[in-house]
């Protein structure tokens, strides 16, 4: 038991504040996947691809109106999305390629899920608004953590690195301009609870109960909450890397 807990601890991503739902539910579930895959020497990027496959299948089932199946596939996507990073850290195979692939597959799956939502509900513009809102919330979450650590913007010249820079670079630059200095520990911790695992859990619940469009309104409420956080957070040029 102590050995398994040690492995779980070693696979944890270093963050100033952790996402509670991920820590309590999805990381332990993902750890079971990691324990099964690590002895087989499965490369972490293969787990990224499996995660994306679950997500894309969930989007297809959502579009077809198979809501419970779609909700379960989305949660499977979340488990494997956590497992790829945990596997990489536990086995010492963390790479820039894996990071870029993970980020880009996440965006692809998010786009597919909201496309499926638009198809199922006949409300493509509302679904597109939800996709934009989710992307904004996740970008703020990532960048506030990055700025609090004092980490610079950056990507390499590989193909996936260039795609990453094209897709995410402008978001990171906007964060540098508007969010720098607005990252006390309360803000970092509050935003951490709006991470990908919690988002897809909420989306899955809305899908399963037959009201997937409700999730768009939840996202819009999150945008109001995030805006309120920064209104209430005084700007200060302080790094929290060693807090």
N, C-alpha and C positions, 0 to 999 in steps of 0.2 A: 504493500500500500504506500509506504514512504517513497519507494522508487517511482511509482506512478505519479504521485504528487510532485516529486522533484522534476519529472519529465514535463508535467503540465506547467510548472513554474518556468522551466527553461524555454518553453515554446511561447511564452507570453510576449506580445509586442510591447516594447518599452513606450509608455505614454505617461504624460503628466497626470492624467485622470483617465480611468477606465470606464467603458460603457457597461452599465450595471447589468442589463438584460443579456448582453453578450457574455459577460463573465459568469453569470449564474446558469444560463441555459445553453447557449450555442457553443461556447468554448469547451465545456465538458463533453458535449455531444461530438464536436469536431475532434476532440482528443481521442475518442474511441476509433474514429476513422483513421487518425494518424497512427495509432498503435497497430492497426491492421495493415497499413500501407508501408510503414517504415521498414519492417523486415524484408519486404518485397523490393525495396529500393525503387519504389515508384517515384519518378521525378516530380517535384512540385508543380511545374507548368502543366503536367498532365492532369493534375487535380484542378487547376484553374480552368482547363478546357471542360472537365466534367462538370464543374460548377456552372459554367456558362451554358452547357447543354441542358442542365436541369432548369435554369432560368428561361432559356428560349422555349423549352417544352412547356413550361408554365405559361408563357405568353401565348403560345398556340392554343393551349387548353382554355385559357381565359377568353380568347377570341371566339372559340367554339361554344362557350357557355358552360363548360364543364368546371364549375367553380370550385368544388371541393378538391378535385384533382389538381387544378391550377394552384390552389392555396398550398397543398402539400408539396408540390414541386418547387414552389417558391421557398418554402422552408428548407427543403433539401438543398436548394441552391445556397442558402445562407450557411448551412452546416459545412458544405464543401468549400465555400468561400472563406470560412474561418480555417478550415483544415489545411488549405494550401500554404498559408503563411506559417501556421504552427509546424507543419511538416518541414518546411524550409529551415526554420530556426532550430528545430530539434536536431535535424541531421546536418546542420552546418552548410546548407545549400541555398543561402539567400543570395539572389543575383538581381542586378538591374533589369535583366530580361524578364524575370518573373514579376517584378514590381510593375513594369510597364504593361505586361500582358494582363495582369490582374486588374489594373486600373481601367484599361481599355475594354476588357471583357465586361467589367461592371457597367460601364457606360452603355455598351451595346445591349446588355440585358435590360437595363432600365428603359432604354428607348423602345425595345421590343415589348416590354410589359405595358408601357403606356400606349403603344400602338394597339396592342391587344385590347386594352381597356377602351380605347376609342372605337374600335371595331365592334366590340360587344355591346357597348352602350349607345352607339350611334352619336357620340358626343366627342368627335376628334379634337375640337378646339379646347374643350375642357381638359381632355386627356393631355394635350400638348402643354397646357398651362401647368398641369400637375408635374410633368416631366421637367419643365423649367424650374419650378419651385423646388423639387427634390434635388436637382443638380445644384441649385444655389445654396440650399441648406448644407448639403454634403461638402461643397467647396469651402464654405465658411468654416465648417467644423474642421476640415483638414488644415486649412491655412492658419486658423487661429492657433491650433496646436503647433504647427510648423514655426510660426512667428514667435510663439512663447518659448520655443526651444532655441531660437536664434538661427534656425537652419535656413540656408539660402535657397533661392529658386535655382533649379538646374535639371538638365537632362543631357544624355549623350547623343552622339551623332549616328547611332544605329537606326535602323528603320523604325523599330518600335519607339525608340527614344524621340525621333523626329515627329512621329504621330502623337506621342505624349505631349511634346511641346506645342504642337498645333492645336490639340484639343484642350489641354489644360493650362498652357502657358499664359494665355490672356487672363484666365481666372486668377492665377497666382499673382500676376502683375497688378490686377485690380486690388487684390488683397493687400499687397505691399503698399499701395497708395492710400487705401481707405481704412484698413484694419490695424496697421502697425501702431503699437502702443496700447491697443485696446484688448489686452489679453491677461487679465488677472486670473487667479486660479478658480474663482467662482465661475467666470465666463467660460474658461476652458472646460470645467467640469459639467456645466449646464449643457454646453454644445456637444460634449462627448455622448450625452444620452440621446442625441439625435443622429447617431451613427447608422451605418448601413444595416446592421443586424436588427436594430430596433425599427427602422423604417420598413424593412421587408416583413417583419413580424406584424406590424400594424396593417400593412397592405394585405397580407395574407388573411388576417382576421376579417377585414372588410370584404375581401373576396368571398371567404367561406360563408359569411352570413348573408350574402347576396346583395351587398350594397358597396360595390367597389368604388363608386364615385365619391363616397364619403371620404375616402382617403385623400382626395384632392383638397377637400375643405380642411382636413387635418393639416395638410402641407401648407396651405395658405395661413392657417392659424400659427404654424411654426414660424413662418416668415415674419409675422407680426411680433411673435415672441423674440426672435433673433434681433429684429430691429430695436425692440425695447431694451434688450441687453446692452446694445452698443450705445443707446441714448443714455443709459444709466451708468455706463462704465467710463470713467475719465480716461483721457488719452495720456499715456506715459510711456516713455521709451525705456522699458525695463525688460530684460530677459529673465524668464523663470526656469531656465534650464537646470539650475542646481537647487531649485526649491523642493 
